[in-house]
Amino acid sequence: MRSCYGGESGNSHCSWRRVGEFFLWFCIVGPMMTNFSEAAEWSVLPSIGLRGVYNDNLLLTPLPHDESYGYWVSPAAEFAGRTERLEVSGRMAADFVTYYGGEETSFTNIFLPLTVNYKGEKDRLGFTGGFTRDNTLMSELLTTGLVLRFTQRNQWNAAPSWTRSLTEKFSFQSTFQFSDTTYEDGLRLGLVNYQLFGASGGLLYQLTEQDQIQLSGSYFDFHTTNAPSPFRASFPGASVNLTHAFTESFTGTVYGGPRFVKSTTETTGASVGASDTVWVFGAGLTKKFESTTVQASASRDIVPSGFGLLIRTDRIFASVGHDFSETLGASFEASGYRVSGVTSRAIGGTISDQRLLYFAPKISWRFLEWWRAELSYTFRWRDGSGAQDSATSNAAMFTLTYFPPKLALSH
C-alpha cells in the first residue's frame, strides 16, 4: 500500500482511500447518533441527473482553442436525521463527466458535505466539513476569482464549533478550521498542495430584537506541503460584525477588521520574509418577497491559492430568484472579482492583478412529480495585466433530473 505522504504520485490513491474512510466513518457513527434519543427521524432523497453541455472556451484560455461538447451523469442522495437535540444532514453526490471536441477529457467529481448540530440547554456544538473532489474551474474559481491550471482538486474540510449562552442576550462563539488541498499532477502545472489551520472566537450580543453585534478575533496559518520553495504565512486579526433586521423579510449585515500577515519563503540557502496589513470587510442585503428573493453583497477577503500563496479577493455579488408557480422558477446570478496577491512572492514568482466577471441565468421547470428540467447559460470574462490575457467563455447547459420518492423512517 502506498503512503498518503508519498508525494504527488500517491495523491489520487490517498484521496480515494480517504473517501472510503469517510463512508466507513458515517456508517459507524450514523446509527450511533440515533441512540441520543428514543425518537429519531431519518430521510434519504435520491436523484440522478443527465446534463448536456456546450462550451466555446472550456479552459477560459486566451490561446487559440476549439469548442467543446460534453455530458454529465450525476447521481446523488441527500440525507437528514433529527432527534430532540441532534440534527444531521449531508449529501453524497458524484459527477461522471466526459468532454469531446476542443478538450477531449473525462473525469469524476465527488461531493461529500456533512453538517452536524447538537443542542444542549446552554451549549450548541456543531460541525461542518467533508470531502470535495472537483476541478479548479468549478467551485475554486468562484471562491477565489483566480483562474488556475485545469486539473482535479481534492479538498478535505473540517470546522467544529462551540457556542455557549451566557445570558439571554449574550453568548460566546468559537470555531476551529482545518483544510487540506491537493492537486493532481499539480507541480507540473505550477500548482502546489497546501494546508490551512485556523481558529476564531468572540462575543455575540443581541442589542435589540432587530440588532446583533459580534466582536471576534481569529488566527490562521497557511503553508505549502510539497512546494520546491516551502512557503508559510500566518494572519491573526480582529473584526466587528453588525446585523440589522429592517423587517422580518429584509436583513442587512456589515463587518470589517484588520489582518496582520507575516510570510516566509524558504529558498536555497536563504529565507525571505514579508509583513503586510490587509483590511477585510464586507456588507450584504437580503430581501424576501412572496415569490422572489433578492441578494446583494460586496466583500474583501484573504483566501489561499494553489499557486502557493495568499491572495486578496474583492468581490461584488447579486442574485435574484423568482417562482412563477409551484413548478416553474427562474434565477440570475452575477459576480465581479478583482484579485491580487497579498503575499506577493512564492516559488520565486509573482502574481499579477486579475479581473473576472461571471453571470448565469437559469430557468427550472418541474414538469412531472418526479422530473425536473433546467436550462442555463453561463458567461465568464477574465482579464490579466496584459491585453493578451483577456478571454471569454460562453456555456449552455440542459439538465434533466429524476427524483425518486423520498425514503423516510422513524425510530
QUIVEN-V23931 format. One record per residue. N is the residue number from 1. RES is the residue in three letters. PHI is phi as a letter, one per 40 degrees, with the letter a starting at -180 (NA if undefined). OMEGA is omega as a letter, one per 20 degrees, with the letter a starting at -180 (none if undefined). Layout:
BEGIN
N_RES_PHI_OMEGA, N_RES_PHI_OMEGA
END
This chain:
BEGIN
1_MET_NA_r, 2_ARG_c_r, 3_SER_c_r, 4_CYS_c_a, 5_TYR_b_a, 6_GLY_c_r, 7_GLY_g_a, 8_GLU_c_a, 9_SER_c_a, 10_GLY_b_a, 11_ASN_c_a, 12_SER_c_r, 13_HIS_d_a, 14_CYS_c_a, 15_SER_c_r, 16_TRP_c_r, 17_ARG_c_r, 18_ARG_c_r, 19_VAL_c_r, 20_GLY_c_r, 21_GLU_c_r, 22_PHE_c_r, 23_PHE_c_r, 24_LEU_c_r, 25_TRP_d_a, 26_PHE_c_a, 27_CYS_c_r, 28_ILE_c_a, 29_VAL_c_a, 30_GLY_d_r, 31_PRO_c_r, 32_MET_c_a, 33_MET_c_a, 34_THR_c_a, 35_ASN_c_r, 36_PHE_c_a, 37_SER_a_r, 38_GLU_c_a, 39_ALA_b_r, 40_ALA_b_r, 41_GLU_b_r, 42_TRP_b_r, 43_SER_a_r, 44_VAL_b_r, 45_LEU_b_r, 46_PRO_c_r, 47_SER_a_r, 48_ILE_a_a, 49_GLY_b_r, 50_LEU_b_a, 51_ARG_b_r, 52_GLY_b_a, 53_VAL_b_r, 54_TYR_b_a, 55_ASN_a_a, 56_ASP_c_r, 57_ASN_a_a, 58_LEU_d_a, 59_LEU_c_a, 60_LEU_f_a, 61_THR_b_r, 62_PRO_c_a, 63_LEU_c_r, 64_PRO_d_a, 65_HIS_a_r, 66_ASP_b_r, 67_GLU_c_r, 68_SER_b_r, 69_TYR_b_a, 70_GLY_a_r, 71_TYR_a_r, 72_TRP_b_r, 73_VAL_b_a, 74_SER_b_r, 75_PRO_c_a, 76_ALA_a_r, 77_ALA_a_r, 78_GLU_c_a, 79_PHE_b_r, 80_ALA_a_r, 81_GLY_b_a, 82_ARG_a_r, 83_THR_b_a, 84_GLU_c_a, 85_ARG_b_a, 86_LEU_b_r, 87_GLU_b_r, 88_VAL_b_r, 89_SER_a_a, 90_GLY_a_a, 91_ARG_a_r, 92_MET_b_a, 93_ALA_a_r, 94_ALA_a_r, 95_ASP_b_r, 96_PHE_b_a, 97_VAL_b_r, 98_THR_b_r, 99_TYR_b_r, 100_TYR_b_r, 101_GLY_g_a, 102_GLY_c_r, 103_GLU_b_r, 104_GLU_c_a, 105_THR_a_r, 106_SER_b_r, 107_PHE_a_a, 108_THR_b_r, 109_ASN_b_r, 110_ILE_b_r, 111_PHE_b_a, 112_LEU_b_r, 113_PRO_c_r, 114_LEU_a_r, 115_THR_b_r, 116_VAL_b_r, 117_ASN_b_r, 118_TYR_b_a, 119_LYS_b_r, 120_GLY_b_r, 121_GLU_c_a, 122_LYS_b_a, 123_ASP_b_r, 124_ARG_b_r, 125_LEU_b_a, 126_GLY_a_r, 127_PHE_a_r, 128_THR_b_a, 129_GLY_i_a, 130_GLY_h_a, 131_PHE_b_r, 132_THR_b_r, 133_ARG_b_r, 134_ASP_a_r, 135_ASN_b_a, 136_THR_c_r, 137_LEU_c_r, 138_MET_b_a, 139_SER_c_r, 140_GLU_c_r, 141_LEU_c_a, 142_LEU_c_r, 143_THR_c_a, 144_THR_c_a, 145_GLY_g_a, 146_LEU_b_r, 147_VAL_c_r, 148_LEU_b_r, 149_ARG_c_a, 150_PHE_c_r, 151_THR_a_r, 152_GLN_c_r, 153_ARG_b_r, 154_ASN_b_a, 155_GLN_b_r, 156_TRP_b_r, 157_ASN_b_r, 158_ALA_a_a, 159_ALA_a_r, 160_PRO_c_a, 161_SER_a_r, 162_TRP_a_r, 163_THR_b_a, 164_ARG_b_r, 165_SER_c_r, 166_LEU_c_r, 167_THR_b_r, 168_GLU_c_a, 169_LYS_b_a, 170_PHE_b_r, 171_SER_a_r, 172_PHE_b_a, 173_GLN_b_r, 174_SER_a_a, 175_THR_a_r, 176_PHE_b_a, 177_GLN_a_r, 178_PHE_b_r, 179_SER_a_r, 180_ASP_b_a, 181_THR_b_r, 182_THR_b_a, 183_TYR_b_r, 184_GLU_c_a, 185_ASP_f_a, 186_GLY_c_a, 187_LEU_d_r, 188_ARG_c_a, 189_LEU_c_a, 190_GLY_g_r, 191_LEU_b_a, 192_VAL_b_r, 193_ASN_c_a, 194_TYR_a_r, 195_GLN_b_r, 196_LEU_b_r, 197_PHE_b_r, 198_GLY_a_r, 199_ALA_a_r, 200_SER_a_r, 201_GLY_a_a, 202_GLY_a_a, 203_LEU_b_r, 204_LEU_b_a, 205_TYR_b_r, 206_GLN_c_a, 207_LEU_c_r, 208_THR_b_r, 209_GLU_c_a, 210_GLN_b_a, 211_ASP_b_r, 212_GLN_b_r, 213_ILE_b_a, 214_GLN_b_r, 215_LEU_b_a, 216_SER_a_r, 217_GLY_b_a, 218_SER_a_r, 219_TYR_a_r, 220_PHE_b_r, 221_ASP_b_a, 222_PHE_b_r, 223_HIS_a_r, 224_THR_c_a, 225_THR_b_r, 226_ASN_a_a, 227_ALA_c_r, 228_PRO_d_r, 229_SER_b_a, 230_PRO_d_a, 231_PHE_b_r, 232_ARG_a_r, 233_ALA_a_r, 234_SER_b_r, 235_PHE_a_r, 236_PRO_c_r, 237_GLY_a_r, 238_ALA_a_a, 239_SER_a_r, 240_VAL_b_a, 241_ASN_b_r, 242_LEU_b_r, 243_THR_b_a, 244_HIS_b_r, 245_ALA_c_r, 246_PHE_c_r, 247_THR_a_r, 248_GLU_c_a, 249_SER_b_a, 250_PHE_b_a, 251_THR_b_r, 252_GLY_b_a, 253_THR_b_r, 254_VAL_a_a, 255_TYR_a_r, 256_GLY_i_r, 257_GLY_i_a, 258_PRO_c_r, 259_ARG_b_a, 260_PHE_b_a, 261_VAL_c_r, 262_LYS_b_a, 263_SER_b_r, 264_THR_a_r, 265_THR_b_r, 266_GLU_c_r, 267_THR_b_a, 268_THR_c_r, 269_GLY_g_a, 270_ALA_a_r, 271_SER_b_a, 272_VAL_b_a, 273_GLY_b_r, 274_ALA_a_r, 275_SER_b_r, 276_ASP_a_r, 277_THR_b_a, 278_VAL_b_r, 279_TRP_c_r, 280_VAL_b_a, 281_PHE_a_r, 282_GLY_a_r, 283_ALA_a_a, 284_GLY_a_r, 285_LEU_b_r, 286_THR_b_r, 287_LYS_b_r, 288_LYS_b_r, 289_PHE_c_a, 290_GLU_c_a, 291_SER_b_a, 292_THR_b_r, 293_THR_b_a, 294_VAL_b_r, 295_GLN_b_r, 296_ALA_a_a, 297_SER_a_r, 298_ALA_a_a, 299_SER_a_r, 300_ARG_b_a, 301_ASP_a_r, 302_ILE_b_a, 303_VAL_b_r, 304_PRO_c_a, 305_SER_b_r, 306_GLY_c_r, 307_PHE_c_r, 308_GLY_g_r, 309_LEU_a_r, 310_LEU_c_r, 311_ILE_b_r, 312_ARG_b_a, 313_THR_b_r, 314_ASP_c_a, 315_ARG_b_r, 316_ILE_b_a, 317_PHE_a_r, 318_ALA_a_r, 319_SER_a_r, 320_VAL_b_r, 321_GLY_b_a, 322_HIS_b_r, 323_ASP_b_r, 324_PHE_c_r, 325_SER_a_r, 326_GLU_c_a, 327_THR_b_a, 328_LEU_b_r, 329_GLY_a_r, 330_ALA_a_r, 331_SER_a_r, 332_PHE_a_r, 333_GLU_b_r, 334_ALA_a_r, 335_SER_a_r, 336_GLY_b_a, 337_TYR_b_r, 338_ARG_b_a, 339_VAL_b_r, 340_SER_a_a, 341_GLY_c_r, 342_VAL_c_r, 343_THR_c_a, 344_SER_c_a, 345_ARG_b_r, 346_ALA_a_a, 347_ILE_f_r, 348_GLY_g_a, 349_GLY_b_r, 350_THR_b_r, 351_ILE_b_r, 352_SER_c_r, 353_ASP_c_r, 354_GLN_b_r, 355_ARG_b_a, 356_LEU_a_r, 357_LEU_b_a, 358_TYR_a_r, 359_PHE_a_a, 360_ALA_a_r, 361_PRO_c_a, 362_LYS_a_r, 363_ILE_b_a, 364_SER_b_a, 365_TRP_b_r, 366_ARG_c_a, 367_PHE_c_r, 368_LEU_b_a, 369_GLU_d_a, 370_TRP_b_a, 371_TRP_b_r, 372_ARG_b_r, 373_ALA_b_r, 374_GLU_b_r, 375_LEU_b_a, 376_SER_a_r, 377_TYR_b_r, 378_THR_b_r, 379_PHE_b_r, 380_ARG_b_r, 381_TRP_b_r, 382_ARG_b_a, 383_ASP_a_r, 384_GLY_b_a, 385_SER_c_r, 386_GLY_b_a, 387_ALA_c_a, 388_GLN_c_a, 389_ASP_c_a, 390_SER_c_a, 391_ALA_a_r, 392_THR_b_r, 393_SER_a_r, 394_ASN_b_a, 395_ALA_b_r, 396_ALA_b_a, 397_MET_b_r, 398_PHE_b_a, 399_THR_b_r, 400_LEU_b_a, 401_THR_b_r, 402_TYR_b_r, 403_PHE_b_r, 404_PRO_c_r, 405_PRO_d_r, 406_LYS_c_r, 407_LEU_c_a, 408_ALA_b_r, 409_LEU_a_r, 410_SER_b_a, 411_HIS_b_none
END
